[in-house]
């Protein structure tokens, strides 16, 4: 009986258009945020942070970014892994400092930029990824569907090849890897070997919270309406005045910004050291795509639900198969792929609109309970 609009009166246009129109939803949101910020940091240890908390938060950002592009704007992309690599390598260069050459008279003048704070390095990694995403989004003005998917797939392989061959991007390291140097924020280590679980968790949680709120407001505003009109019927949208150039490129830019932030956090805070082919290969693109499809296209909540599904299910299966049943690790790993793949197929057949649609159905049932209709 608590889940009702009854008695929840709206007296302003702002209140009528708020994200959570039902009071119970608002209180639930505040309770979840209070629990995440004030209680969870005291309960975490190294295992929970590395196995569940950080992957969930980071992949949620990537899923939100890809959902903006695919779910809201209808532009197919298979280059998520490559764009995450751009964010990671850009963050690395900003963290370590790099040289730029500017023409001055008859010779080029060398400027050595100092290392930046970890927070700004992550942000600038997202900005650089947004610029690259806009560049690779230009083909969407002329092609769409399967052909656009092939173009973004080409971007995936091209970006991985660039970071494999361009020695400047990994500071001429003999191994070809990039390693995050130790960086502090408010006196606490955020990257490096001496990090504390609660510090890395809160650092990523702040990014997730801010980016999710921004994405929610963007998709409910004028820009989000233009994205959805392009998704539903681009010709009709152009006829009624929607600029397809602006809509598609802003979708690619904002989506790539989110994905770049996720790549920067994955490298600097979570893994600490990466090799582009192993971490940001095509499997990463499909992983984030599965999160979006399972969670639900065109839903911010679905991005979180899909990320939770793809992060928690393998951990649960590993603990059951290896920890409880005592199976060999290699057999359990192969069976894990089979089970996850089968569950994805079954889920897509039974509920193609994702976990977000199941959540909507549950909420509608709660609003009608105890009445059957």
N, C-alpha and C positions, 0 to 999 in steps of 0.2 A: 504493500500500500504506500510505501515511501516514494516509489518511482512514478510520480504523477506531476502534471502541470498545474493541478488544482491548487489555488491559493498562491501561486507564484506569479504575481502581477507584474507587468512591464509598464513603466511610465515614461520611458524615453526610447528613441530610435536605437540608441547604442545598446540598451538592454535587450531590445527585441532582436537585434542582430548578433548577439554574442555567440561565441563558439559553443558554449554549453547552456542551452536554454532552460534545462531542467535543473532545479536546485540540487538534487541528489548527485547529478553528474559533476557539478561544480565542487561540491564538498568532497566527492571521491577524488577528483583531480588534485585538490589541495592536500588531501590526506596522502596520496601517492607521492607528491612532490616533497612533502614534509618527511615522509619515511625515507625517500631516496637520498635526501640531503642531510638529514639529521640523525638517522638511525643506522642505515646501511654501512656508512664508513666505519662504524665501531664494530661491525660484525664480520668484516672482510678479513681474509688472510691471503697469502700468496696464491694458493690454489684457486680460490673462488674468483680472484681478480683475473688471473691469467686464463683460466678455463672458461669462465662464464661472463663476468661483468664487463671487462674491456672488449672482448669480441662482440658482445651484444650491443654495446653503446656505439662502437665504431662502425659496425655493419649496419646499424640503424640509420646512421647518417648517410652512408652510401646508398641504402635502399630508398631513403627519402629523395635523394638526388635523382636516382634513376626513375623513381615513380613520377617525379615532376615531368620528366621527358617522355616516358612511355605512357603512364597512366593518365596524365592530365593533358599532354599535348599530342599524344598519339604518334610520336616519332620513335621508331625502333632503333635500339642501340645495342651493339655487342662489343663495344670498346671500353667497358667499365674498367677492366684491369689495366689497360694502357693509361687511362686518365688518372687512376689511382697512382700509377707509377710517376706520372708528371708531378702530382702533389707531393709524393714522397721525396723525389730527387730535388724538387724545388725547395722543399723544407730543409733538406740536407745542406744545400748550397747556402741558404740564408743563415742556417745555424753555424756553419763553419766559416762564412765569409768567402767572397770570391772577387776576382779581378775583372774589371771591365775596361775596355779601351775606347777612348773617345778621340776623334780626329782633332788635332790642334796644330795648325800651321802645316809644316811639311811632314811631321811625324805624328804617330798615334800616341796619345797620352794615356798612361796606365793609372787607373784608380783602384785601390784595394778597399773594398767595402768591408766594414767590421762585422763580426758575428752579431746576429740579432737575438733578442729575447725569444724563448721558445713559443710564447703565445703569438707574437707577431710573425714568427717563422711559419707557423701553421697557417695563419690567416693569409700570408703572402703566397704560400704554397697553393691555397685554394684559388687565389686571384690568378696566378700563372696558369693553373689548370682551366680556369674559365676562359682565358684568352685562347688557349689551345682548343678548347671545346667549341668555341665560336668559329674558329678556323675550319675545323672538321665538320661543323654543322652547316657550312655553306652549301654542300651538295643537297641538303634537304629542301632547298628552294626549287630544285628541278626534279628530284627523284624522291620516291617514298616506298614504303612497304619493304618487300624483299630486297630491292636494289639498295635502299638506304641501309638495311641491315648488313649487306655485303660491304658497303663503303665504310661503315663504322668498324666492321671486322678487320678491314684492311688497316684502319687507324690503330687497332689493337696491336697487330703484328709489326706495324711500322714503328710505333712508339717503343715497343720492347726492343726492337733491333737498334734504334737510336741509342737507348741507354746502355745497350750492350757494347756498342762500338765507339760511342763518343766518350773518350777518356776524361775529358774535362768534367763531365757530369758526376763522375765518382772520384774526382781529385787524383786521377792517375794512380789509383790503387792497383797493386799487382794482382790482387784476387778479384777485382771487379765488383766487390761488395761496397756498400756504404754502411757506416756504423755511426749511430747517433752519439755525439759527445754528451757529457754530463752537463745538464742545464738546470737551473734552479728558478723557482718562482715563489716569492715571499719567504725565502729561506729554506724551502723544501725542494728536494731533488725530484724533478719530473721525468727526466731521462737519465740513462746511465745505469750502472750496477747497484747504486745505493738508494734506489727509489723505495718509497713506502707505499703499501697497497692503497691506503685511503687517499693519498695525494694524487696518484695517477687516476684513480676512480673519479674523484671530484673534478679533476682537470677535464676529463672526457665528458663527464656529466654536464658541466657548464656549457660545453659546445653543443651537446645534444639538445639541451633545454632551449637554448637561444635559437638554434637553427630550426628546431621543430616548430617553435612559436612563429618564427618568421615565415616558414613554409606554409603553415596553416593560414596565416593572414594573406600571404601572396595568392594562394589558391582560391581564397574567398573574395578577392578583390577584382579590380578591372583586368589586371594582367592574367589572373587565373581564368577569368571568363573568356578572354581571348584565346588562351591555350585550349580550353575545352571546346570552343567553337571550331578551331582548326582541327581538333581531334575528331569531332562528330561529322563535319562536312566542310572541308577547306574552301571549296568553291562558293558555297552559300555564305560562309564567313567573310570571304573577300567581297562578295556582293553587298553585304550589309555594312561594310566599312572597316573590317578588321584587316590590319596590315600583316600579311603572312610573313614578310621579311622580319619585322620586329618580333612577332609572336614566336616564330621558330628559333630565331637566334637568341632571344632572351631565354627561352626554354633550355637551349643547349648551354648557354653561358651559366645560368643559375644552377642547372643540374651538374655541370662540370665543376662548379665551385664547391658544391656539397661533396661530390665524389673526391675532389682534390683534398679537401679537409680530412675526409676519411682515410685517404692514402697517407697523408702526412702523419696522422695520429697512429695509424697502423705501423708505420715505420719507426717513428720516434719514441712513442710511449709504450706500445705493445711489444713489438718484436725487437727493436733496438739495432738490428742489423739485417739487411735484406740483400738478395741478389735478384735482379729484376725478372729473369726468366722463371725462377722457381716460385716467387711470391706473387708476381703480377701477371702471370700467364693467362691463357684463355680460360682456364678453370675458374679464375677469380671472376671473370665476367659472367660466366654461367651461374656461379654461386649467388651473386647479387641479383641476377635476373630471376632465379628461382625464388629468392626471398620476396621479390616484388609480386610475382605471379601467385605464390601461395598466400601471401598476406592479403592481396587484393589490389587490383589496379585502381588508381585514382583515390587513394585513401592514405592519409598520414598515419592513422592508427594501424592500417594494414602493413605499412612498412616496418613498424615495430613488431607486429605479430609475426610477420615472415622472418625477420631477423631472429626473433626468439626461437621460432620453430627450427630453423636451420642451425642455430648454435646449440640449443639445448638437446635436441634429439640425438645427435652423434655422441654427446657426452653421456647421456642416459644409456644409450645402447652399449657404449664401451664399459661403463660401470657394471651393467648387468651381465654382459657376455664374458668379460674378463674378470671383473671383481667378484661377481656372485657365482657364475657358472664355471669359472676357471678355464675358459677356452684359451687357446694359444692366441697371442696378440695378432699375428699375421692373418690367421683365419677369421678372427673377429673383425679385423679391419676390412677384409674383403666382403664379409657378410654384412657389415655396416653399410657399405655402398649399395648392396642389393636391397636391403630393407629400406633405406632412405629413398632410393629411386622408385621402389614399388609404392611406398606411401605417397610420394609426390604424384605418381600417375593416378593412383586410386583417388587421391584428394581432388585432383583436377577434374576427374570424371564426375565425382559426386557433388562437388561444389566449385565450379569453375570461377566463381567470383571471389574466392579466397576466404580467409579467416575473417576479414572485415565484414563480409556479408553474413556470416554466422553470428557475429557480434550484433549486427543490426537486427537480425531476426530475434535473438534473445532479448534485446532491449524492447522490441515491439511486443513480445509476449509478456514482458514484465509490466509494460504500460497498460495492457488489457487485463492482466490477472486480477481477480479470479474468474473473469468472464471468458467464455470460449471464443468470442468473435469481437 
